[in-house]
Amino acid sequence: MSGFGGWLAQFTQVRGAIGDLARDAAADAEWPEEPDELETYVDHLEAAGASTAALETLAEAWTQYAARQ
């Protein structure tokens, strides 16, 4: 896994919201690989019925990811 999904995978052992998101992504066989854009992951979580909190965590995680690119 590369891109955002690969970056997010490093947080699977972390407590808190980003760790929850990372574990959910790791367990999700449909987690998108590409395109590596925030909208891709927002669309995926919305289609899965994710909570507002999960979408906020995704946005925060994306901001951290994008800052490292």
QUIHU-V75696 format. One record per backbone hydrogen bond with DSSP energy under -1.0 kcal/mol. CO is the residue of the C=O (numbers start at 0). NH is the residue of the N-H. Records with the same first field share a line. If there is no record, write none. Layout:
BEGIN
CO = NH ; NH
END
This chain:
BEGIN
1 = 5
2 = 6
3 = 7
4 = 8
6 = 9
7 = 10
8 = 11
10 = 13
15 = 19
16 = 20
17 = 21
18 = 22
19 = 23
20 = 24
21 = 25
22 = 26
27 = 30
34 = 36
36 = 39 ; 40
37 = 41
38 = 42
39 = 43
40 = 44
41 = 45
42 = 46
43 = 47
44 = 49
45 = 48
50 = 54
51 = 55
52 = 56
53 = 57
54 = 58
55 = 59
56 = 60
57 = 61
58 = 62
59 = 63
60 = 64
61 = 65
62 = 66
64 = 67
65 = 68
END
